[in-house]
Amino acid sequence: MSATTPYVFNPNELWTVVIAAYAAIVSTFVLGWDAYKWLASGAKIDLTASTGMSQIRGMKKDPKTYISVIAMNVGDRPTTITNLGMLYYTSWWSAYFWRRNTKKGFIITQPSETQRIPYRFEVGDQWIGLADQEEDIIKMAKSGYLFMVLYTTTGRSGTRVRVKPKESDSTSL
């Protein structure tokens, strides 16, 4: 039996293997980056909700109290706002895990007088909507999980934000 000697790369072959390995690593990274950019592209809605808001028209204050919803399109494509609603869940499990087991659902038919729905929501735009803050709404927000949901043409389930009432909300009602 004869012993075989291992193959030894000459300098040109070694450089070829190193360059090919480097190219494979870079191309894999670029492919991953392109996939990330594709998944992250589109309209992205940043949503906030504030309770205990009032309207002042001219010099006269409106006696009602409102929940204000402010949305910003921070993505890279425009979308259209189609609806604003509220979803109420009784438990954490149904609010954050199941998400389809709502106890109650509401639609706010005309949340904005100046930016009427359907509203073309351009990149960088801000949209403001209002909903009447009634006593039962605040009770739902305190006893369970109440969310304001903004529906657009690009998202099936909508963008939602939890309504957290201020302590002063219960005294003002």
Summary of the structure (lengths in Angstrom):
residues: 173
radius of gyration: 27.0
end to end distance: 97.6
largest distance: 105.6
contacts: 442
relative contact order: 0.20
helix: 30%
strand: 34%
